[in-house]
Amino acid sequence: MQDPAITENVIAAHGFTPDEYAEVINILGRDPTFTEMGIFSAMWNEHCSYKSSKIHLRTLPTDGPQVICGPGENAGIVDIGDGDAVVFKMESHNHPSYIEPYQGAATGVGGILRDVFTMGARPIAAMNSLSFGEPSHHKTRQLVNGVVEGIGGYGNCFGVPTVGGEVRFHPAYNGNCLVNAFAAGIAKADSIFYSAASGVGMPVVYLGAKTGRDGVGGATMASAEFDDTIEEKRPTVQVGDPFTEKRLMEATLELMQTGAVISIQDMGAAGLTCSAVEMGDKGGLGVKLNLEDVPQREDNMTAYEMMLSESQERMLMVLNPELEDEARAVFVKWDLDFAIVGETLAEDRFLIRHNGEVKADLPLSKLSSTAPEYDRPWVPTPEAEALDADSVPQIDPIDGLKAVISSPNYAGKQWVYEQYDTMVMADSARLPGQGAGVIRVHGTDKKLAFTSDVTPRYVKANPTEGGKQAVAEAYRNLCAVGAKPLATTDNLNFGNPEKPEIMGQFVGAIKGIGEAVAALDMPIVSGNVSLYNETDGKGILPTPTIGAVGLIAANEEPINGEARDGHVLLMVGESAGHLGQSALLAEVFNREDGDAPHVDLDAERKNGEFIRENRDFIKACTDIADGGLALAAFEMAEAAGVGVQLDSEDTAELFGEDQARYLVACNFDQAEALMINAGRAGVAISSVGKFTGDHVWFGNSGAPLEELTTLFRGAFAEAVA
């Protein structure tokens, strides 16, 4: 088949600016072939090259004594003692999920699981962070149902528990939902597998499922805004098969025991192109591929299609040739393809042949590590005006609570997580819906805690404080279950970086995240950037999601109890009644004004350490975030099925969203001990109420817990199911 002519329209369709295409010609000293153009497009697009973000990502703290491997590999790796390591990452599958919700979300889960087991780790936990448009929008129900079904369909069949996550709604996501998928696995610290190729003349082996035409051009599509041609992009969404992925994982982990693997990389965005280029580039080698040897499930596939296909459940490895027979036998046993499709080269060359013809011959290093890098113009986000406290009237606090818990943003998410298998593998120690998820490390007395957090309206109002707050809330969620925070992964979702105000949001958020992870000893060890989340020029809220992992050591107990009738309710931390950008303001008054709450990182650290050090005196604990003291107290009462009385009925005291705060339930004598220890530690602590009866009382305003529970548990499904 003859290559199509490369016209200006073809160049634009591949996402090149005129300067970028001129640079391709300069590198080659000639016009590219159509396949070469596709390869450059795949490797130089925003999704794969991070060309608008990497100059800022380099400022993030990524090191620490606990870090075994930071950003740059398939996933980050952190030491958890006794020769064990946790391997984890979060990635987006936003654009595919908007176009085809079920498969977009399902393959997002599949891709992040491959990132983990490619490094030799068996996945033990998954999470997701989902952002949708307003419930009344004509696409929202379809998207919510499709995405949730896709996540459950893939994860449940593969057999990994979903232990946590978050779901939000806002008109800014009407044209562009966000699906951020997280996975974590356990490996031995001395048995990690990396992607850098080594050795000249080593066989390059294709593993897993066959290649089809699904997903061709997916990475390029993920690096562009949407417009009214969105339905034409449906073929760029991959199709997933979780049962094949399960076999691929078992085969890969078994293969790694043979000693045959020199390096290994999953085929994710840009498929065969990206995996081969990254392996070669990291090892300082070239790669030759013979595409007629690639296992195919469709007839007459072109070189262009094979190189850019994003068919799922595939891996690429560099093989120790002496152990080829042992390696092949593993994949034959698991009924998966094992095909030698090329070899490593000494020279800086990416040579693609198909049926005896050279389809691409490129300098490999120019495709990855020397891809374009932009310091895009940016302007700081204007300083938000402080909220006029007098503009927020005192309201009946129970009415305020009802407004908050009847919103799908803050209603119970049982409808979502009950579609996920949360108990598979039988190591789940804490179910979703109660803060951070907790998983036992099988065969040990250790436990790991997982959380995902961001408050986008804070980031929009004040990107730096919003970035800090996302990290701080993740830190609090881990401390609230008694886990020592170890490290973070970030999923940075923003609009069009070519707009200086959007780039300013990104720069500000990175600054805040960097300050917070440094102050709280939670380095960024992996992550993903998703830009161009816009439709018809309307961008999403800036949404830098933070996934975090914490450790509960073998000699420690998690804080995993429930409130009981007679328990005292203590608040750790200080309140000033900050209502700017609050849930109350949004849900009751339909307002989004004021500044984000200030984040005192010293107080965050001190208060979190106090919670962990005093776990023996704490029966139940939650952090205070969206919805303030009122929502936190109600959620504790609702989970335990016991009434609660708060002393205050002041709107700002109940619904303010000041940071660095926790709510603690304990017996009276334990409360006394906590008060004494807080005084010694210089930590603010106060009694705010008690658990008793079957009503929720805020001062003199009350309602039956049963009535509120019915509202809380039914509102989400009523809005979107």
Salt bridges, closest charged atoms under 4 A:
GLU20 OE2 - LYS51 NZ 2.96
GLU36 OE1 - ARG30 NH1 2.79
ASP82 OD2 - LYS446 NZ 3.07
ASP84 OD1 - LYS188 NZ 2.81
ASP84 OD2 - LYS446 NZ 2.76
GLU91 OE2 - LYS89 NZ 2.85
GLU100 OE1 - ARG234 NH1 2.92
GLU166 OE1 - ARG168 NH2 2.97
ASP214 OD1 - ARG297 NH2 2.59
GLU231 OE1 - ARG234 NH2 2.45
GLU245 OE1 - ARG114 NH1 2.82
GLU250 OE2 - ARG122 NH1 2.99
GLU250 OE2 - LYS246 NZ 3.25
GLU254 OE2 - LYS333 NZ 2.88
ASP266 OD2 - ARG114 NE 3.53
GLU298 OE1 - ARG213 NH1 3.04
GLU298 OE2 - ARG297 NH1 3.83
GLU305 OE2 - ARG213 NE 3.04
GLU324 OE2 - ARG328 NH2 2.87
ASP337 OD2 - LYS210 NZ 2.88
GLU343 OE2 - LYS288 NZ 3.17
GLU347 OE2 - ARG349 NH1 3.75
GLU357 OE1 - LYS359 NZ 3.60
ASP361 OD2 - ARG349 NH2 2.82
GLU373 OE1 - ARG58 NH2 2.83
ASP427 OD1 - ARG440 NE 3.94
ASP427 OD2 - HIS442 ND1 2.92
GLU465 OE2 - LYS468 NZ 3.07
GLU465 OE1 - HIS598 ND1 3.65
GLU515 OE1 - LYS468 NZ 3.49
GLU515 OE2 - LYS511 NZ 2.70
ASP521 OD2 - ARG605 NH2 2.92
GLU534 OE1 - LYS499 NZ 2.82
GLU556 OE2 - ARG615 NH2 3.73
GLU562 OE1 - ARG564 NH1 3.36
GLU592 OE2 - HIS170 NE2 2.70
ASP593 OD2 - ARG591 NH2 2.81
GLU604 OE2 - ARG476 NH1 2.67
GLU609 OE2 - ARG605 NE 3.12
ASP623 OD2 - ARG476 NE 3.17
ASP626 OD1 - ARG457 NH2 3.35
GLU638 OE2 - ARG713 NE 2.48
GLU657 OE1 - ARG457 NH2 3.22
ASP694 OD1 - HIS695 ND1 2.81
GLU707 OE2 - LYS402 NZ 2.93
